[in-house]
Amino acid sequence: MKGKEFYVVIERDEDGIYIGEVPQLRACYSQGDTIDELMLNMREVIEMCLEELAEETFTEFIGVQKLVV
């Protein structure tokens, strides 16, 4: 069985905590003290989101663009 591929957008807050979000899945986010911890947490959250969401709720991740204003 081939696994689904998801992209995790990672930010770091003012306290140094890493926060991750999967744009393809609604309300699919987690945090961790390190990127490794974050990614372990994200795997668990993605699995939980997949159990709760139907296939048709996925969106296609296109990419990230930087915009200077």
Summary of the structure (lengths in Angstrom):
residues: 69
radius of gyration: 13.1
end to end distance: 44.6
largest distance: 44.6
contacts: 142
relative contact order: 0.20
helix: 30%
strand: 17%
